[in-house]
Amino acid sequence: MFLSGEEGFVATNPPKGDGHRNGEVRQRSQVFNPKTDQWVKRDTKSGQFMDVKQDGEKFKGVRREK
């Protein structure tokens, strides 16, 4: 841990509360559909498909299934 000066504050990645996500999206996963060449996002609790990426890229911050 790094301390900034004599104040004793721990270094962070400011600004906090600016609307960006820190870490992964929880309770979600994604799987690649080879038939359509698109990534599909799923809810891990219910198993329901939630969303499909139209541009062929992966969802950011969502873990991938095998």
Phi, psi and omega in degrees: 000143178252136177253138182264104178068212182263359182291329180086018179277142178277140180295137179229180176252082183289165358273144178278149177074022180267009173094357179269156183272138172252117179091193185274161174279123185274153178060030176223152173214167178225150180223146181271131176261107184289340179291320181256354184057042180226156176268137182240131179266137181235151171276125185286337180283310184267339182081002181287143173284137187250318189204157177232134176279123183279337184271359178084358179273165177281157172289140179281131174078009180251130183291155184255141174271163177261000000 
